[in-house]
């Protein structure tokens, strides 16, 4: 759905050198955005993104042409942003979290390489990083990402499940703290349970796990549980699942805290 | 070295409930800081940190009491921040990058748990996330963190080398993009070569590697090379080494770009 669609003049395509900023807006609230993201948004003539993310930006989008699309339409969104920039516009393509971590930036470069369109190659592209969901969750929990960690997407829509299984097994073997993105959806119900079982092969059932949902947005919630008791049904696409390593500790208190020591004190 | 040391009144310790914000300031420039980090700095009475990082903050520290310390003095810094907060001050403890990713946040919680001092337990603690070095590097390179990745510190000062070796082997086996923090220092010259060899057991010598140094600061540099040709001597403690997965691609151009596809197009 495009509101106030920009008039694209085909005669201009490839003539002027537009710009494309692929912007990570962080968890969603203005507090979590960098000054660089704000400046890139302010300088844009056109903003392209999933409707919910554009709504989160509120007044930052005043006087800009909005191009909204639905949740699954990543490729259409990236193409539209490239076409607008090729026509000379100053385009902001909005990603939640960090645009480079499970965001839209990589899709933009993939499209440019595969399609080899000269007018896309001329676009000046900036990727603006942001606070990813695992970081927003970690900061509210304490410091669970305080030592070595990995990020794994459980979505097998675009990655074969055996590749994901191999990564989960390696993460378990390497005793990494693990951030699970895209853990579960209406269509994908089995992956999170399988991930839990692969991790349990190397980790105690008492290993702390955090479920962080909608951080920085309305309805934010965060829950600490264990790997053995992981409530699969409480997890959806908006949840980030953070699984501790063997060293991750739960510090009781109000609020309770999770942290993974670097070992500063252990050495003494 | 403490400039303008704060007068600590022992009679106040444990009486008032001070605050401690452990703040990730991102790569270094103001553009890379979140609004939340700026607000936390603005609200602080006292700022504790490594001198270089405090210098990066410039005018944001006007009218605040600065407590500087040297590069290696992490524990002393965290203790000082806790003591000041316990005395009722509003303390900002400054970390580069993300305070929760190889930053000072985890050390604060470790000290609180180990030492069980009631006056530290009463402190209201906020962790403020920020853009970590791997994200700053990735955004300038394109989107090398576009799919599953892990972060590994090569410092064996606090972690036994066999644990690090096991993580490197797992990262290689799992075909993760790998961000290597603390890759090399004057005292630690062998770890990066050993890491390269462990990764080469599962990855082609042509695998792209990026060396990012001093991003967001004076003297910033970024270089793209390969795993087989990795110039060990060009790497120091200020360098972030980013090693591609088997899927990471180099897109020639000005500038050249690195990206790791999620597979959106591969599925068609």
Interface residues (C-beta under 8 A of the other chain):
Chain A: X26 X30 X31 X32 X33 X34 X35 X36 X38 X39 X74 X75 X98 X99 X100 X101 X102 X103 X105 X106 X107 X108 X109 X110 X111 X112 X113 X114 X121 X127 X128 X129 X130 X131 X132 X135 X136 X138 X139 X140 X142 X143 X144 X145 X146 X147 X148 X149 X150 X151 X152 X153 X157 X158 X159 X163 X166 X167 X169 X170 X171 X173 X174 X175 X176 X249 X251 X253 X257 X259 X260 X261 X262 X263 X264 X265 X266 X267
Chain B: X26 X30 X31 X32 X33 X34 X35 X36 X38 X39 X74 X75 X98 X99 X100 X101 X102 X103 X105 X106 X107 X108 X109 X110 X111 X112 X113 X114 X121 X127 X128 X129 X130 X131 X132 X135 X136 X138 X139 X140 X142 X143 X144 X145 X146 X147 X148 X149 X150 X151 X152 X153 X157 X158 X159 X163 X166 X167 X169 X170 X171 X173 X174 X175 X176 X249 X251 X253 X257 X259 X260 X261 X262 X263 X264 X265 X266 X267
